[in-house]
Amino acid sequence: MRRRDFVTSLAAAPAVLRAQTRRPNVVLIVADDLGYGDVGCYGQKRIKTPNIDRLAEEGMRFTQAYAGSTVCAPSRGSLFTGMHTGHARIRGNAEVWLRPQDRTMSEMLKDAGYQTGLFGKWSLGGIGTDGHPNKKGFDEFFGYFSQMQAHLYYPEMLLHNQKEVALTGNWGTSRKQYAQDLITERALAWLEKVQGPFFTHIAWTVPHANNELGRDTGNGMEVPSDEPYTRESWPQVEKNFAAMITRMDRQVGDVMSLLKRRGLDENTLVLFTSDNGPHAEGGHDPKFFQSSGPLRGIKRDLYDGGVRVPTVARRPGSVPAGKANDAVWAFWDLMPTLAELCGGQAPRDTDGHSIAPALAGRPQQEHEFLYWEFHERGFKQGVRHKNWKAVRAGLRGKLELYDVSKDIGEQNDVAAQNPQVVARIEKYLETARTESAEFPVKGA
């Protein structure tokens, strides 16, 4: 090393050290039903996502990050409680809410001295329940009453904390107030004023379909304008789908611009991800844009297309820029990670462990097993074990086995050729879960 370079590195070292030791602000953005292949930095060619792609260029793109489940509520439950769906209270989309004893990531960060705000969808407890955001660690909440109401892009009202906000522009047949935009405006207004440290959770509903308009009618992808895809020769529903994602991408850019203008982006950990794989609802065909990318399956599957999600992290000086990281981790790891980075105290019985080393570009000790279970359309289980991915239907069904290091699309079942691996995973499955009164599977 030349002397000038050596001196420069010495001068830079304290700044890097300070960046790594200061408690970061955290902005956690979770899209809804955004597939692994729906954004440019994961291979999408036709839908424009320049701001999310820039996050990846300025930060780290994880190639083997997994959601908590293959549908909304249990995925978000795993994210916020650090428990996989074999142990979590919320294991499906039924109306089961968090209890006072279910400690959340937001409560942990609030107790650590963070200002906390949630904007958008919260699937873990509505107004009047113990799972309401204001009872689970959020100082400020603006968003939907419930998961079902979150299907609506033009609702007649939203919630601000525990008070109703009437959206008169949407009364009757009028459609003037797009919820995605209103939620973004509230998030930006909060970020404009908040003093650190802060935790901001932006839970947009894009590109979830409005199922109240019918799952297969072709009307479920609601957006004020199909720009910049108006002139494309695509089906209208696909123009709308793409426009929804590009609109969300533009709002990611708005968040980043505000952070930079306030001088906050250097010490803010920005995480962008999705709650599960892509949907086939509202008339949208996930094959049209290859929304699953190279993966097999979509939302409601436990193949990787249903649970492996695009995940990008950015924090200059702490998260290496322009890197792809193949560490294997899942939503339940985020709570202990933020506990380590932010000085919080995660529950001892969490299923997760900190991925702070991976975020810093260092080798990461990985779980021996990741586990999912799903309670719709018959009980199913999924396991990730090193390079192996296993899926089975029922508690005693035949185990399918795939080597995802060689077969990312899970096309070749190699269970017969690997009986020892099958036996190891089946042994793990004997104790992977506890019984749940709300989500029973006895006899499955």
Beta strands, then each sheet from edge to edge (+ up, - down):
strand 1: 25-31
strand 2: 60-62
strand 3: 65-66
strand 4: 115-120
strand 5: 140-143
strand 6: 157-160
strand 7: 163-166
strand 8: 198-203
strand 9: 268-274
strand 10: 311-314
strand 11: 323-325
strand 12: 329-330
strand 13: 370-374
strand 14: 380-385
strand 15: 388-393
strand 16: 400-403
sheet 1: 7+ 6- 5+ 4+ 8+ 1+ 9+ 10- 2+ 11+
sheet 2: 3+ 12+
sheet 3: 13+ 14- 15+ 16-
end
